[in-house]
Amino acid sequence: MQAYHNDLIELIISHLLDVQKGACRITGEMIDEEPDHQVKAILTGILHLSEDLELKESQLRASATSVEKFFDVTLDLVCLAGTDGYFKKINKAFEKVLGYQEQELMTTSYFDIVHPDDRPAVANEVQQLSQGQQTVGFECRMESKDGGYRWFSWNASPDPESGVLYATGRDITEKREAQLQLKEERQRLDYTIRGTNLATWEWNIQTGETIYNERWAEIIGYTLEEISPVSINTWMKYAHPHDLEASHKALEKHFKGESEFYEFETRMMHKNGHWVWVLDRGKVASWTEDGEPLWMFGTQQDITERKRAAQQLEKTNQQLDHFAYIVSHDLKAPLRAINNLSEWIEEELVEAQQVTGDVRQYLTTLRGRVKRMENLINGVLQYSKVGRQKIEQEEVNVKEMITEILDSLAYPDNFSFRIPKKLPVLHTERVLLQQVFTNLLSNAIKYHNREDGRVQIRCKTNGRYYKFSVKDDGPGIEPQYHHKIFGIFQTLEARDTRESTGIGLSIVKKIIQEQGGEIQLESAPGKGSTFKFSWPKKLANHESERMPAVH
């Protein structure tokens, strides 16, 4: 390039010399054959300036091409618009997002595609832009070709010389819909909280910052303003001091992931000086980068009345148990006396050789009635205790338990039982499940009409429950008695024919219902009986479910 410049300069100087020589011939003057160095320098500067201008023009053309390319490929709406309501230039995103052809938009006022409710605000923004102000983050809805509306966030700036508006619009429809959905969910949550009369709290575990709603203060007799400023120390101030340590342990258990929620019942001091019971329930919502709990959210519920009712119920149950014990003792004592007296009378008559077959039968019947009455008393006491006694849960291997039950029952040698190879291992109240199976199996034996009877036990899964069945091939039961047999003191045969208290199945039904399950009977005369009942799964920790599903 430098060689080219030097050649060009030499050519121009040569041409200038030729012109000068021609002039000298006319005037007769002498010519200086050596070029003027100053002229040469000026020419060199002119050529360099020309080169710079050409480079700048090239760069401007490249920049314009890049801007034009960006103008067309950006996903945002980009436009030049006038304050008269018409677009001057739009990019291809308008067509992609709104669905219109370019010509449609260029010949239509942009006010016409703005949502009617948003037009006054848009007109106001345009007015401010015409006065030289800028627009940042202005949101409005615009109608698309299909008739729907989309939300856009606009940034715009006016050209101070031409007045043209340079604007970009980002489609925020999905964001607005998400915000609307979140708002509706928060509104529903607020209605739920108000409807359930719950207090709410938010706790920054690292700083102690705490936020309570008005209901939180109301539970202890204050307004939120009265107990402000608030922090976690506010809760500690009003909580019963004897409950703080247990609450801390419950929190640590939750922080370590050993419990899904923090849940704790505590007493809090009311403004009037008495204690109120509350149930706190919360969960950590966010953690620090170091894995420490950060923000925790929860609710607080006034359970004072529930606690009083539970205490009253406990007191009533204790009184009922005491009453049942007294009644049982007072009723059984004369029964035992009658039984003993009948035995003494029989012994005296035997010694006096005055006993006859009828007398012996009468005395035997009398003792049978005494025994029946005693069984009835025991049955009523047992029925009254179902659901009122707290029984510890334990691991129960159902197959082993059924085997133990059958070993304790008396049945004919030809009687057979079919037990599945695989039955679940549960974490449940052993004594209750054992009582259910014992009653159903003993009934299958007791009321069978043959000595070669067969009983089959099955188990299938049914959602959160196992569905057990005990099926026999006995005489069956008429459909009209299917509900009657579950009633207390109900029997299908006279007690003189087959001894029964009529309480067993009513106890079974009550136990199953207390577990949240149900029991039903499928039977017909001559086709045997099948008792089906559901029991909550509550699998033992090491046990996995392998039962067939109920269809």
C-alpha positions as CSV (number, residue, x, y, z in Angstrom):
1,M,0.0,0.0,0.0
2,Q,2.9,2.4,0.9
3,A,4.6,1.6,-2.5
4,Y,1.3,2.4,-4.2
5,H,1.0,5.7,-2.4
6,N,4.6,6.6,-3.4
7,D,4.0,5.8,-7.1
8,L,0.8,7.8,-7.0
9,I,2.5,10.8,-5.5
10,E,5.4,10.6,-8.1
11,L,2.8,10.4,-10.8
12,I,1.0,13.6,-9.6
13,I,4.2,15.5,-9.1
14,S,5.3,14.5,-12.6
15,H,2.0,15.7,-14.0
16,L,2.4,19.0,-12.1
17,L,5.9,19.4,-13.6
18,D,4.6,18.8,-17.0
19,V,2.0,21.5,-16.4
20,Q,4.7,23.8,-15.1
21,K,7.0,23.2,-18.1
22,G,4.2,24.1,-20.4
23,A,3.6,27.4,-18.6
24,C,7.3,28.3,-18.7
25,R,7.5,27.8,-22.4
26,I,4.8,30.3,-22.8
27,T,6.3,32.8,-20.3
28,G,9.9,32.0,-21.0
29,E,10.7,31.4,-17.3
30,M,13.1,28.7,-16.0
31,I,11.7,25.7,-14.2
32,D,12.9,24.0,-11.1
33,E,13.2,20.3,-11.9
34,E,13.3,19.3,-8.2
35,P,9.7,18.8,-6.7
36,D,8.6,20.9,-3.8
37,H,8.9,18.8,-0.6
38,Q,6.0,20.7,0.9
39,V,3.8,19.8,-2.0
40,K,4.8,16.2,-1.6
41,A,3.9,16.2,2.1
42,I,0.5,17.8,1.4
43,L,-0.3,15.2,-1.2
44,T,0.8,12.4,1.1
45,G,-1.6,13.7,3.8
46,I,-4.5,14.0,1.4
47,L,-4.0,10.4,0.3
48,H,-3.9,9.1,3.9
49,L,-7.0,11.1,4.8
50,S,-8.8,9.6,1.8
51,E,-7.8,6.1,2.9
52,D,-9.1,6.8,6.4
53,L,-12.4,8.0,5.1
54,E,-12.7,5.0,2.9
55,L,-12.0,2.7,6.0
56,K,-14.6,4.6,8.1
57,E,-17.2,4.2,5.4
58,S,-16.4,0.5,5.2
59,Q,-16.8,0.2,9.0
60,L,-20.0,2.1,8.9
61,R,-21.4,-0.1,6.2
62,A,-20.4,-3.2,8.2
63,S,-21.9,-1.8,11.4
64,A,-25.1,-0.9,9.6
65,T,-25.3,-4.5,8.2
66,S,-24.8,-5.9,11.8
67,V,-27.5,-3.6,13.2
68,E,-29.9,-4.5,10.4
69,K,-29.1,-8.2,11.0
70,F,-29.7,-7.8,14.8
71,F,-32.9,-5.8,14.0
72,D,-34.3,-8.8,12.1
73,V,-33.1,-11.8,14.2
74,T,-33.8,-10.5,17.7
75,L,-36.7,-12.2,19.4
76,D,-37.8,-8.9,21.0
77,L,-40.1,-6.5,19.1
78,V,-37.9,-3.6,17.7
79,C,-39.4,-0.6,16.0
80,L,-39.2,3.0,15.0
81,A,-42.6,4.7,15.6
82,G,-44.1,8.1,15.4
83,T,-46.1,10.0,17.9
84,D,-48.9,10.0,15.4
85,G,-49.7,6.3,16.3
86,Y,-48.0,4.6,13.3
87,F,-44.9,2.4,12.9
88,K,-42.1,3.7,10.7
89,K,-40.1,0.5,10.7
90,I,-40.6,-2.9,12.4
91,N,-38.5,-6.0,12.7
92,K,-39.6,-9.6,11.8
93,A,-40.4,-10.4,15.4
94,F,-43.6,-8.5,15.1
95,E,-44.8,-11.0,12.5
96,K,-43.6,-14.0,14.4
97,V,-45.0,-13.0,17.8
98,L,-48.3,-11.2,16.8
99,G,-48.9,-13.0,13.5
100,Y,-49.5,-9.9,11.3
101,Q,-48.0,-9.2,8.0
102,E,-45.6,-6.2,7.9
103,Q,-47.9,-4.3,5.6
104,E,-50.8,-4.7,8.0
105,L,-49.0,-3.2,10.9
106,M,-47.4,-0.4,8.8
107,T,-50.9,0.8,7.7
108,T,-52.6,0.3,11.1
109,S,-52.4,2.6,14.1
110,Y,-50.6,0.8,16.9
111,F,-53.3,2.2,19.2
112,D,-55.8,-0.1,17.4
113,I,-54.0,-3.3,18.5
114,V,-53.5,-2.2,22.1
115,H,-56.0,-3.6,24.6
116,P,-58.8,-1.0,25.0
117,D,-58.2,-0.9,28.8
118,D,-54.5,-0.1,28.2
119,R,-54.9,2.6,25.5
120,P,-55.1,5.6,27.9
121,A,-51.9,4.5,29.6
122,V,-50.2,4.0,26.2
123,A,-51.3,7.4,25.0
124,N,-49.9,9.0,28.1
125,E,-46.6,7.2,27.6
126,V,-46.4,8.5,24.0
127,Q,-47.2,12.0,25.2
128,Q,-44.3,11.8,27.7
129,L,-41.9,10.5,25.0
130,S,-42.9,13.4,22.7
131,Q,-41.7,15.7,25.5
132,G,-38.3,14.0,25.5
133,Q,-38.8,11.6,28.4
134,Q,-37.9,8.0,28.3
135,T,-40.0,4.9,28.9
136,V,-38.6,2.0,31.0
137,G,-40.5,-1.3,31.7
138,F,-43.9,0.0,30.6
139,E,-46.3,-3.0,30.3
140,C,-49.4,-3.3,28.1
141,R,-51.4,-5.8,26.2
142,M,-51.5,-6.1,22.4
143,E,-53.9,-8.0,20.3
144,S,-52.4,-10.8,18.1
145,K,-53.8,-11.9,14.7
146,D,-55.7,-14.8,16.4
147,G,-57.7,-12.4,18.6
148,G,-55.8,-13.1,21.8
149,Y,-53.8,-10.7,23.8
150,R,-50.2,-10.9,24.8
151,W,-48.3,-8.8,27.4
152,F,-45.2,-6.8,26.5
153,S,-42.7,-4.8,28.5
154,W,-41.6,-1.7,26.5
155,N,-38.4,0.4,26.7
156,A,-38.5,3.5,24.5
157,S,-36.5,6.7,23.8
158,P,-37.2,9.6,21.4
159,D,-34.8,11.0,18.8
160,P,-34.4,14.6,19.9
161,E,-34.0,15.8,16.3
162,S,-36.6,13.8,14.3
163,G,-38.9,13.0,17.2
164,V,-39.0,9.3,16.0
165,L,-39.5,6.9,18.9
166,Y,-37.0,4.0,19.2
167,A,-38.6,1.2,21.1
168,T,-38.1,-2.5,22.1
169,G,-40.8,-4.8,23.5
170,R,-40.3,-8.1,25.3
171,D,-43.1,-10.7,25.3
172,I,-43.8,-11.3,29.1
173,T,-47.1,-13.2,28.6
174,E,-45.9,-16.3,30.4
175,K,-44.3,-14.3,33.2
176,R,-47.6,-12.4,33.7
177,E,-49.6,-15.6,33.6
178,A,-47.3,-17.1,36.2
179,Q,-47.6,-14.0,38.3
180,L,-51.4,-14.2,38.1
181,Q,-51.4,-17.8,39.0
182,L,-49.1,-17.1,41.9
183,K,-51.4,-14.3,43.0
184,E,-54.4,-16.6,42.8
185,E,-52.6,-19.3,44.8
186,R,-51.6,-16.8,47.5
187,Q,-55.2,-15.6,47.6
188,R,-56.5,-19.1,48.0
189,L,-53.9,-19.7,50.7
190,D,-54.9,-16.5,52.4
191,Y,-58.6,-17.5,52.3
192,T,-57.6,-21.0,53.7
193,I,-55.6,-19.5,56.5
194,R,-58.5,-17.1,57.4
195,G,-61.0,-19.9,57.1
196,T,-59.0,-22.2,59.4
197,N,-58.2,-19.3,61.8
198,L,-54.5,-20.2,61.6
199,A,-51.6,-17.9,62.6
200,T,-48.5,-17.8,60.3
201,W,-44.9,-17.2,60.9
202,E,-41.7,-16.8,58.9
203,W,-38.3,-17.2,60.6
204,N,-34.8,-16.4,59.4
205,I,-32.9,-19.0,61.4
206,Q,-29.6,-17.3,60.9
207,T,-30.5,-13.8,61.9
208,G,-33.5,-14.4,64.1
209,E,-35.7,-12.1,62.0
210,T,-39.3,-13.2,62.3
211,I,-42.5,-12.2,60.7
212,Y,-45.9,-12.9,62.3
213,N,-49.4,-12.3,61.0
214,E,-52.1,-10.5,63.1
215,R,-53.7,-13.8,64.1
216,W,-50.4,-14.9,65.8
217,A,-50.7,-12.0,68.3
218,E,-54.4,-12.4,68.6
219,I,-54.1,-16.0,69.9
220,I,-52.3,-14.7,73.0
221,G,-54.6,-11.7,73.4
222,Y,-52.5,-8.9,71.8
223,T,-52.4,-6.9,68.6
224,L,-49.3,-7.2,66.4
225,E,-48.5,-3.6,67.1
226,E,-48.5,-4.2,70.9
227,I,-45.8,-6.8,70.7
228,S,-43.7,-5.1,68.0
229,P,-40.8,-5.1,67.2
230,V,-40.9,-8.9,66.9
231,S,-38.2,-11.6,66.5
232,I,-37.7,-15.2,67.5
233,N,-37.2,-13.9,71.0
234,T,-40.9,-12.9,71.0
235,W,-42.0,-16.5,70.7
236,M,-39.5,-17.5,73.5
237,K,-40.8,-14.7,75.7
238,Y,-44.4,-16.0,75.6
239,A,-43.8,-19.7,75.4
240,H,-43.8,-21.8,78.6
241,P,-40.2,-22.1,79.8
242,H,-40.7,-25.8,80.5
243,D,-41.5,-26.4,76.8
244,L,-38.5,-24.6,75.3
245,E,-36.1,-27.5,75.6
246,A,-38.5,-30.0,74.0
247,S,-39.2,-27.5,71.2
248,H,-35.5,-27.1,70.5
249,K,-35.1,-30.9,70.2
250,A,-38.0,-31.1,67.8
251,L,-36.3,-28.3,65.7
252,E,-32.9,-30.1,65.7
253,K,-34.6,-33.3,64.6
254,H,-36.2,-31.5,61.6
255,F,-33.0,-29.6,60.7
256,K,-31.1,-33.0,60.6
257,G,-33.8,-34.4,58.2
258,E,-35.1,-36.9,60.7
259,S,-38.6,-35.5,60.5
260,E,-40.3,-34.0,57.5
261,F,-41.9,-31.2,59.6
262,Y,-41.3,-29.4,62.8
263,E,-44.4,-30.1,64.9
264,F,-44.8,-29.2,68.5
265,E,-47.5,-28.5,71.1
266,T,-46.7,-25.8,73.6
267,R,-48.3,-23.5,76.1
268,M,-48.1,-19.7,75.7
269,M,-48.9,-17.0,78.1
270,H,-52.1,-15.1,77.3
271,K,-52.4,-11.3,77.9
272,N,-55.0,-12.1,80.6
273,G,-52.5,-14.3,82.5
274,H,-53.6,-17.8,81.6
275,W,-51.9,-20.4,79.4
276,V,-53.2,-21.3,76.0
277,W,-52.2,-24.4,74.1
278,V,-50.9,-23.9,70.5
279,L,-49.8,-26.3,67.8
280,D,-46.7,-25.1,65.9
281,R,-46.0,-26.7,62.5
282,G,-43.3,-25.6,60.1
283,K,-40.7,-26.6,57.5
284,V,-37.4,-25.3,56.3
285,A,-37.9,-23.7,52.9
286,S,-34.3,-22.6,52.0
287,W,-30.8,-23.4,53.1
288,T,-27.4,-21.6,53.0
289,E,-24.6,-22.5,50.7
290,D,-23.0,-24.3,53.7
291,G,-26.1,-26.5,54.2
292,E,-27.4,-24.6,57.2
293,P,-31.2,-23.9,57.5
294,L,-32.0,-20.4,56.4
295,W,-35.7,-19.6,56.1
296,M,-38.5,-21.5,57.8
297,F,-42.2,-21.1,57.3
298,G,-45.0,-22.4,59.5
299,T,-48.4,-22.0,61.1
300,Q,-49.7,-21.8,64.7
301,Q,-53.1,-23.0,65.7
302,D,-54.9,-22.5,69.0
303,I,-55.7,-26.0,70.3
304,T,-56.8,-24.9,73.8
305,E,-60.3,-26.2,73.5
306,R,-59.1,-29.5,71.9
307,K,-56.7,-30.0,74.8
308,R,-59.4,-29.4,77.3
309,A,-61.7,-31.8,75.5
310,A,-58.9,-34.4,75.3
311,Q,-58.2,-34.0,79.0
312,Q,-61.9,-34.3,79.8
313,L,-62.2,-37.4,77.6
314,E,-59.2,-38.9,79.4
315,K,-60.9,-38.2,82.7
316,T,-64.1,-39.7,81.5
317,N,-62.4,-42.8,80.2
318,Q,-60.7,-43.3,83.5
319,Q,-64.0,-42.9,85.3
320,L,-65.5,-45.4,82.8
321,D,-62.8,-47.9,83.3
322,H,-63.2,-47.6,87.1
323,F,-67.0,-47.9,86.7
324,A,-66.5,-51.0,84.4
325,Y,-64.2,-52.6,86.9
326,I,-66.7,-52.1,89.8
327,V,-69.6,-53.3,87.7
328,S,-67.7,-56.3,86.5
329,H,-66.7,-57.1,90.1
330,D,-70.1,-56.6,91.5
331,L,-71.8,-58.6,88.7
332,K,-69.3,-61.5,88.7
333,A,-69.3,-61.9,92.4
334,P,-72.9,-63.1,92.7
335,L,-72.5,-65.2,89.6
336,R,-69.6,-67.0,91.1
337,A,-71.7,-67.5,94.3
338,I,-74.5,-68.9,92.2
339,N,-72.2,-71.3,90.4
340,N,-70.6,-72.4,93.7
341,L,-74.0,-72.8,95.3
342,S,-75.2,-75.0,92.5
343,E,-72.2,-77.3,92.9
344,W,-72.7,-77.5,96.7
345,I,-76.4,-78.4,96.2
346,E,-75.5,-81.1,93.7
347,E,-72.9,-82.5,96.1
348,E,-75.3,-82.5,99.0
349,L,-78.0,-84.3,96.9
350,V,-75.5,-86.8,95.7
351,E,-74.4,-87.6,99.3
352,A,-78.1,-87.9,100.3
353,Q,-78.7,-90.0,97.2
354,Q,-81.6,-87.7,96.3
355,V,-80.2,-86.4,93.0
356,T,-82.1,-87.3,89.8
357,G,-81.2,-87.0,86.2
358,D,-83.5,-84.0,85.7
359,V,-82.1,-82.3,88.8
360,R,-78.5,-82.8,87.6
361,Q,-79.5,-81.4,84.2
362,Y,-81.1,-78.4,85.7
363,L,-78.0,-77.7,87.8
364,T,-75.8,-78.1,84.8
365,T,-78.0,-75.7,82.7
366,L,-77.8,-73.2,85.6
367,R,-74.0,-73.3,85.6
368,G,-74.0,-72.9,81.8
369,R,-76.2,-69.8,82.1
370,V,-73.8,-68.4,84.8
371,K,-70.9,-69.0,82.5
372,R,-72.7,-67.4,79.6
373,M,-73.5,-64.3,81.7
374,E,-69.8,-64.1,82.8
375,N,-68.7,-64.3,79.1
376,L,-71.2,-61.6,78.2
377,I,-69.8,-59.3,80.9
378,N,-66.3,-59.9,79.7
379,G,-67.4,-59.3,76.1
380,V,-69.1,-56.0,77.0
381,L,-66.0,-54.8,78.8
382,Q,-63.8,-55.8,75.9
383,Y,-66.0,-54.0,73.4
384,S,-66.0,-50.8,75.5
385,K,-62.2,-50.7,75.6
386,V,-61.8,-50.9,71.8
387,G,-60.3,-47.6,70.6
388,R,-59.8,-46.2,74.1
389,Q,-56.7,-48.0,75.1
390,K,-53.3,-47.0,73.7
391,I,-51.5,-50.0,72.4
392,E,-47.9,-49.9,71.4
393,Q,-47.2,-50.8,67.8
394,E,-44.7,-53.6,67.1
395,E,-43.4,-55.6,64.2
396,V,-45.9,-58.3,63.3
397,N,-45.1,-61.2,60.9
398,V,-48.7,-62.0,59.8
399,K,-48.0,-65.5,58.7
400,E,-46.3,-66.4,61.9
401,M,-49.1,-64.8,63.9
402,I,-51.8,-66.9,62.0
403,T,-49.8,-70.0,62.6
404,E,-49.7,-69.3,66.3
405,I,-53.4,-68.7,66.4
406,L,-54.2,-72.0,64.7
407,D,-51.9,-73.8,67.1
408,S,-54.0,-72.4,70.0
409,L,-57.4,-73.4,68.4
410,A,-59.1,-76.8,68.7
411,Y,-60.4,-78.3,65.4
412,P,-61.0,-81.7,63.9
413,D,-58.1,-83.6,62.5
414,N,-59.6,-83.5,58.9
415,F,-60.0,-79.7,59.0
416,S,-57.5,-78.0,56.7
417,F,-56.1,-74.4,56.3
418,R,-54.4,-72.8,53.3
419,I,-52.1,-70.0,54.1
420,P,-50.2,-68.0,51.4
421,K,-46.4,-68.5,51.3
422,K,-45.9,-64.7,51.4
423,L,-47.8,-62.5,53.9
424,P,-46.7,-59.0,54.9
425,V,-44.6,-58.0,58.0
426,L,-46.4,-55.0,59.5
427,H,-45.7,-52.4,62.1
428,T,-49.0,-52.4,63.9
429,E,-50.9,-53.2,67.1
430,R,-50.4,-57.0,67.3
431,V,-53.1,-57.7,69.9
432,L,-55.8,-56.0,67.8
433,L,-54.9,-57.8,64.5
434,Q,-54.5,-61.1,66.4
435,Q,-58.0,-60.6,67.9
436,V,-59.5,-60.1,64.5
437,F,-57.9,-63.2,63.0
438,T,-58.7,-65.3,66.1
439,N,-62.4,-64.5,65.9
440,L,-62.7,-65.1,62.2
441,L,-60.8,-68.3,62.2
442,S,-62.5,-69.7,65.4
443,N,-65.9,-68.8,63.8
444,A,-65.0,-70.7,60.6
445,I,-64.3,-73.8,62.8
446,K,-67.1,-73.3,65.3
447,Y,-69.9,-72.8,62.8
448,H,-68.8,-75.3,60.1
449,N,-71.2,-78.2,59.4
450,R,-68.5,-80.7,58.5
451,E,-65.4,-82.1,60.2
452,D,-63.4,-81.9,56.9
453,G,-63.9,-78.2,56.4
454,R,-61.5,-76.1,54.5
455,V,-60.4,-72.5,55.3
456,Q,-58.4,-70.3,52.9
457,I,-56.6,-67.1,53.9
458,R,-55.6,-64.5,51.2
459,C,-54.0,-61.1,51.1
460,K,-53.9,-58.5,48.3
461,T,-52.8,-54.8,48.2
462,N,-55.5,-52.1,47.9
463,G,-53.9,-48.6,47.8
464,R,-52.8,-47.7,51.4
465,Y,-54.3,-50.9,52.8
466,Y,-53.9,-54.7,52.7
467,K,-57.1,-56.6,52.0
468,F,-57.2,-59.9,53.9
469,S,-59.9,-62.5,53.4
470,V,-60.9,-65.6,55.4
471,K,-62.9,-68.0,53.3
472,D,-64.6,-71.2,54.4
473,D,-66.7,-73.9,52.7
474,G,-69.3,-74.1,55.5
475,P,-73.1,-73.8,55.4
476,G,-73.1,-70.1,54.4
477,I,-75.3,-67.3,55.7
478,E,-78.6,-65.9,54.3
479,P,-78.1,-62.4,52.7
480,Q,-80.6,-60.8,55.0
481,Y,-78.4,-61.6,58.0
482,H,-75.1,-60.2,56.5
483,H,-75.4,-57.0,58.5
484,K,-77.1,-58.4,61.5
485,I,-74.2,-60.6,62.5
486,F,-72.0,-57.5,63.1
487,G,-74.4,-56.1,65.7
488,I,-73.7,-56.6,69.4
489,F,-75.4,-59.6,71.1
490,Q,-76.6,-60.9,67.6
491,T,-76.4,-64.6,66.9
492,L,-77.9,-66.7,64.1
493,E,-78.6,-69.7,66.3
494,A,-80.2,-70.0,69.7
495,R,-77.6,-69.9,72.4
496,D,-78.9,-73.2,73.8
497,T,-78.0,-74.8,70.5
498,R,-74.5,-73.2,70.1
499,E,-73.0,-71.2,72.9
500,S,-72.1,-67.6,71.8
501,T,-72.1,-64.2,73.3
502,G,-72.9,-62.5,70.0
503,I,-70.2,-59.9,70.6
504,G,-67.2,-61.3,68.8
505,L,-67.9,-59.9,65.3
506,S,-69.1,-56.6,66.7
507,I,-65.7,-56.3,68.4
508,V,-63.9,-57.3,65.1
509,K,-65.8,-54.6,63.2
510,K,-65.1,-51.9,65.8
511,I,-61.4,-52.8,65.8
512,I,-61.1,-52.6,62.0
513,Q,-63.1,-49.3,61.8
514,E,-60.8,-47.8,64.5
515,Q,-57.9,-48.7,62.1
516,G,-59.6,-46.8,59.3
517,G,-60.5,-50.0,57.5
518,E,-63.8,-51.9,56.7
519,I,-65.1,-55.4,56.9
520,Q,-67.7,-57.1,54.7
521,L,-69.2,-60.5,54.2
522,E,-69.8,-62.5,51.0
523,S,-71.9,-65.5,51.6
524,A,-74.9,-67.6,50.4
525,P,-76.5,-70.7,51.8
526,G,-74.5,-73.8,50.8
527,K,-71.6,-71.7,49.3
528,G,-69.6,-71.0,52.4
529,S,-68.6,-67.5,53.8
530,T,-65.8,-65.1,53.0
531,F,-65.0,-62.3,55.4
532,K,-62.9,-59.5,53.8
533,F,-61.3,-56.7,55.8
534,S,-58.8,-54.0,55.1
535,W,-55.9,-53.1,57.4
536,P,-53.5,-50.2,57.0
537,K,-50.1,-51.2,55.5
538,K,-47.6,-49.5,57.8
539,L,-44.9,-51.9,56.7
540,A,-42.0,-52.7,58.9
541,N,-38.9,-50.7,57.9
542,H,-37.0,-53.6,56.3
543,E,-40.1,-55.0,54.5
544,S,-40.9,-54.3,50.9
545,E,-44.4,-54.7,49.4
546,R,-44.7,-57.9,47.3
547,M,-48.5,-58.6,47.5
548,P,-50.7,-58.8,44.4
549,A,-52.9,-55.8,43.8
550,V,-56.6,-55.8,44.1
551,H,-58.4,-55.6,40.7
